Amino acid sequence: MKLGKVIGNVVSSKKVDELMGMKLLTVELLYTSKKEVIVAIDKVGAGIGDVVIVTLGSASGNAFDKPRPIDATIVGIADNL
C-alpha cells in the first residue's frame, strides 16, 4: 500500500462494463523520489485534498466482489500521519 493525495477527478463516458458507476480519482503518490500521478478507483468516498491509502497491482481488485480490471484502489482515508 502507498499514501497519496487526491488531486482531481477523472470523467470517462466510455469504459468497460465492470467499471461503470465507479468513481475515478487522480492521486499523486507521496513519499516517492519522483512525482507520480495515478488513476485509482475510490471505494471510500474520498475527495480532492484527502490523503488516502491506495493499494496497487493485482491486490487492488480484492476490494470488490468479483474480478475487475483495476490497478489501483483507494481503500482508506488517512486521518492522521
N, C-alpha and C positions, 0 to 999 in steps of 0.2 A: 504494500500500500504506500501511497505517497500523499503529501499535502499539497494543496493548490488553492489558488484564489480565483473565484468565478469572475470573469471579465466581460462576459457577453452571452447573448442568446444566438442560437442557430435556427433559422427558419428554413424548412425544407418541405416544399409542396409535393415532391415526389420522393418516395423511399419504399423500401421493401415492406411487405405486409407486417412482418414481425416487429417493425419499429413504429408502426402507425400509433398515434396517440401518445408517444413518448416525448418528453421534454429533453431537448439537446442544448447543452451549455458549453461555452468555451471556457477552458480552465488553464490558467498559467501555473505551471508547476513551480513549487517553492523549494528552496534549498538545493538547487542544481547549479552546475558550473556555467550553464548557458541558458538563455531564455528559451523555454519550450512551451508552446501552447497546444493543447489537445482538445478534442471534442469528446464530451462524456454524456452518457445518459444519466439523468437526475432521478434517483429513487426516493429522495428525502425532502423535496421541496426547497432546495437551495435557491438563493437569489444572487444577483450581482453584488459583489463585495464580500460575500461569505467566504471564509476559509473552510475548505472541505477536505474530506478524506476520500481518496479515489483509489479504487482497485483497478489494476491493469492486466491485460492479457486474457488468457482463457478463463481465469478465475472470475473475471468481471461478469460473465454470463451466469454464474451460480446464484446471483441475486434474483433470478427470475424463475418462474415455474416451469418453463420449457426453454430449450436451446434457442439462442438468438445470436445474430452476427454482430457482436459487441466487443470492442477492445478496451473500453474504459467506462466504469460506472461509479457515480458518486454515491457512496454508501453511508456517509455521515457528515455532519456539520460540526466543526471544532468550536467549542465554547471557550476554551482556554488553551493556551500553549505555554 
